[in-house]
């Protein structure tokens, strides 16, 4: 109380806000469906921040999903110690957020950690550290810096577009017909290449969740219900979090997870249907099976004898094997497009 009264009479900041963001607007436009996985990334980064800065007492951390890029606001109190004048221990941003901390911790260590977690889940890394960003920006400086970055990017894009136009005009002046054919082939190749890269990213996004998907498959093959959390405490297990992310509602009280695992049976390729009467995701009762393509529903007793590991389709093991094939195809398309640009 004495410290609070002392600080309240000064113009000293009582808290500091740190904003952590992984991925820019363009990245999240291409990966908008995967925003939910950032909860785990930011949870780990929050633990790392507390580990690196034990004297930054975190009071609140909130993830914002309603803007262009999901980001986390961390509010805490920086505690300085060993002061000879006034209180020996007091709020002090300069003591905790030194130039060395801003450079080595917030710019280097936290960036390396962010790279590690983003690469594990999204196979992407955050951009390299830029010069001139290793100091504590005021709100005004931050806004000016963001605008300067925006203008710099727009200027670069403009120069690139102008260069592309000059090249295209030159090609059109020599052979319009050949250029049109070439542009059509490049456009088709780029579309196919983009599709292949999306497939690869989709496949690799599942790999970190292999143990949870295996746990889900084992429950289904035993014909067992799934306890996904504690409704009284309002907590979900790791498997519960995964199921909540991939849940697809069939109708009120019924849901399934065809994107996680399917089984080939005499009735076709099916996925289990669960009862979740409260739609809260704490308890799933295995009710029946539904055809992936026709959506015809079959009784559990009829299909369960065929729900075996050897009948799984789209398993994690198969997906992992497909990654190598997709990468080779992507490399082939990159070489092909590169050759087309040379002519």
QUIDAKA-V144987 format. One record per residue. PHI is phi in whole degrees, -180 to 180 (999 if undefined). Layout:
PHI / PHI
//
This chain:
999 / -62 / -66 / -62 / -63 / -66 / -69 / -66 / -89 / -113 / -95 / -74 / -65 / -99 / -151 / -128 / -110 / -116 / -109 / -114 / -136 / -120 / 91 / -96 / -60 / -64 / -60 / -79 / -67 / -88 / -130 / -62 / -74 / -102 / -57 / -60 / -71 / -69 / -58 / -69 / -62 / -70 / -62 / -68 / -66 / -65 / -64 / -66 / -62 / -68 / -67 / -74 / -125 / -65 / -89 / -98 / -82 / -73 / -103 / -158 / -141 / -131 / -97 / -101 / -104 / -96 / -120 / -59 / -128 / -64 / -145 / -119 / -96 / -115 / -113 / -152 / -111 / -81 / -107 / -97 / -133 / 78 / -79 / -92 / -108 / 71 / -70 / -74 / -125 / -159 / -65 / -155 / -65 / -67 / -73 / -90 / -97 / -74 / -55 / -66 / -65 / -60 / -83 / -80 / -91 / -69 / -93 / -97 / -66 / -66 / -65 / -63 / -63 / -61 / -58 / -63 / -73 / -66 / -69 / -66 / -102 / -109 / 57 / -132 / -118 / -74 / -66 / -64 / -63 / -95 / -69 / 85 / -113 / -95 / -133 / -78 / -84 / -76 / -60 / -64 / -62 / -62 / -64 / -63 / -62 / -64 / -66 / -65 / -62 / -64 / -65 / -60 / -66 / -62 / -64 / -64 / -62 / -63 / -61 / -63 / -66 / -63 / -65 / -61 / -64 / -61 / -65 / -64 / -63 / -65 / -65 / -66 / -70 / -90 / -160 / -63 / -63 / -64 / -65 / -62 / -65 / -66 / -61 / -64 / -68 / -64 / -62 / -64 / -66 / -65 / -62 / -66 / -63 / -62 / -64 / -63 / -67 / -65 / -63 / -62 / -64 / -62 / -64 / -70 / -66 / -84 / -57 / -63 / -103 / -55 / -61 / -70 / -66 / -63 / -62 / -61 / -63 / -63 / -60 / -65 / -69 / -84 / 71 / -95 / -77 / -121 / -91 / -102 / 169 / -116 / -67 / -67 / -91 / 70 / -119 / -107 / -74 / -60 / -65 / -63 / -62 / -63 / -63 / -63 / -76 / -105 / -66 / -122 / -76 / -87 / -161 / -56 / 92 / -123 / -147 / -151 / -135 / -64 / -80 / -91 / -163 / -138 / -131 / -89 / -130 / -66 / -95 / 115 / -83 / -125 / -135 / -71 / -111 / -116 / -93 / -136 / -57 / -94 / 53 / -105 / 78 / -98 / -151 / -119 / -102 / -68 / -109 / -162 / -131 / -128 / -65 / -61 / -95 / -92 / 61 / -81 / -98 / -122 / -61 / -57 / -64 / -76 / -97 / -53 / -61 / -96 / -85 / -130 / -56 / -70 / -100 / -66 / -127 / 68 / -74 / -59 / -61 / -66 / -63 / -62 / -66 / -73 / -59 / -62 / -64 / -66 / -61 / -64 / -66 / -63 / -62 / -62 / -68 / -60 / -65 / -63 / -65 / -61 / -66 / -62 / -70 / -77 / -96
//
